[in-house]
Amino acid sequence: MKQRMQAGREPSRILRCELGARIRGLRRRRAWSQERLAGLCGMSVSHLARVERGQTEVTLGTLLLIARPLRITISRLLAGIPS
């Protein structure tokens, strides 16, 4: 049973990791530190770091907070990430 539950979480973890890597890449292309993006988003650096590492579930509200200073739509942020 535990293996089945973990297998069900695997796609979610992959999605979180790919999304986090995309956010990290966009941030780095702008030569922004995590501190700068977190400040622009109004979130803590530790929360942004967890998002970039794929260690936390990301809400729509969090995606909006991150997308706005990056000047990207949520649909473009998610484009090409397997669901």
NORJOGI-V951228 format. One line per field, one symbol per residue. psi: psi as a letter, one per 20 degrees, with the letter a starting at -180 (. if undefined). burial: 1 if it has 16 or more other C-alpha atoms within 10 Angstrom, else 0. A space follows every 50 residues. Layout:
# NORJOGI-V951228
psi->???
burial->???
This chain:
# NORJOGI-V951228
psi->ghhgghhhighggggggggghgggggghhikqrhggggghikrqhhgggh ghikjqqprggggghghghilqqhhhhipipq.
burial->00000000000000111111111101100000010011001000100111 111101000001101110010000001100000
